[in-house]
Structure formats: C-alpha cells, structure tokens
Amino acid sequence: MEEELIRRGTILVRRLRLAPGEAMPWHRDPFHRVTVVVAGEMLAIESRDGAELARFAVTPGQVDWDEPTDRVYRGVNIGELPYEEVTVFLLDRADAVAQPGEG
C-alpha cells in the first residue's frame, strides 16, 4: 500500500508498505530518491522479463540513495515480516509522476 505523506513543489514523500510475499507495482524510477527502511528483513528486485536482479537483507533505519533508471522492475517482500519504507523523491516538476508504469 502506498501513501503520499507530503508533496511540496518538486519534493514528494511517500510511505510504502508490503505484506510478506507482496510486490510493488511494475514501474520505472526516472528521479533521484532517498529511501529509509522503517521495517522489514528481505527484498528481491525483479525485472519485467522475469529475471531476479537482486536479493538482499534490509534493516530498519537503513538509508539508500537511488539513481534514476528506465528499467521496468518491482520490489517483492520475500521476508517473513512486513516491509515498510519512506521515500523522498526529487522530482523535476511539481506535477511529475514519481514512479510511472511501463508506458
């Protein structure tokens, strides 16, 4: 479940929660972003063609800087605990879609 916490100009702060086994929607990430892990233990990153790109442990309080990418992918909570993150998106304009779908 995604929840927009605040949008001010070109800054968007969003909370994402995934139950064990739940996946994010397929998307691209055209903007820089900072992600803070609030809860969880394991994530997998899958590309749209079905390949698993990465599998890694996460810990609450972990902070990551993510570069833009045009790759269509999704994250999957492969842990036994719920996963939660708060992400700050650095958009190029106020009405930008932070994580557009495949189109």
DAZIHU-V204299 format. One record per residue. RES is the residue in three letters. NEAR is the number of other ideal C-beta (glycine too) atoms within 10 Angstrom. Layout:
res->RES near->NEAR
res->RES near->NEAR
//
This chain:
res->MET near->9
res->GLU near->13
res->GLU near->10
res->GLU near->10
res->LEU near->11
res->ILE near->9
res->ARG near->15
res->ARG near->8
res->GLY near->8
res->THR near->14
res->ILE near->12
res->LEU near->22
res->VAL near->15
res->ARG near->19
res->ARG near->15
res->LEU near->17
res->ARG near->16
res->LEU near->22
res->ALA near->10
res->PRO near->15
res->GLY near->10
res->GLU near->13
res->ALA near->13
res->MET near->19
res->PRO near->10
res->TRP near->14
res->HIS near->18
res->ARG near->18
res->ASP near->19
res->PRO near->17
res->PHE near->19
res->HIS near->14
res->ARG near->20
res->VAL near->14
res->THR near->18
res->VAL near->15
res->VAL near->18
res->VAL near->17
res->ALA near->15
res->GLY near->23
res->GLU near->17
res->MET near->16
res->LEU near->20
res->ALA near->16
res->ILE near->16
res->GLU near->19
res->SER near->14
res->ARG near->13
res->ASP near->8
res->GLY near->6
res->ALA near->9
res->GLU near->11
res->LEU near->11
res->ALA near->11
res->ARG near->12
res->PHE near->9
res->ALA near->10
res->VAL near->20
res->THR near->9
res->PRO near->13
res->GLY near->8
res->GLN near->13
res->VAL near->9
res->ASP near->12
res->TRP near->8
res->ASP near->13
res->GLU near->8
res->PRO near->12
res->THR near->11
res->ASP near->7
res->ARG near->12
res->VAL near->17
res->TYR near->18
res->ARG near->15
res->GLY near->21
res->VAL near->19
res->ASN near->23
res->ILE near->18
res->GLY near->18
res->GLU near->10
res->LEU near->13
res->PRO near->15
res->TYR near->24
res->GLU near->17
res->GLU near->22
res->VAL near->16
res->THR near->20
res->VAL near->15
res->PHE near->22
res->LEU near->14
res->LEU near->18
res->ASP near->10
res->ARG near->7
res->ALA near->11
res->ASP near->7
res->ALA near->14
res->VAL near->13
res->ALA near->18
res->GLN near->20
res->PRO near->12
res->GLY near->10
res->GLU near->9
res->GLY near->5
//
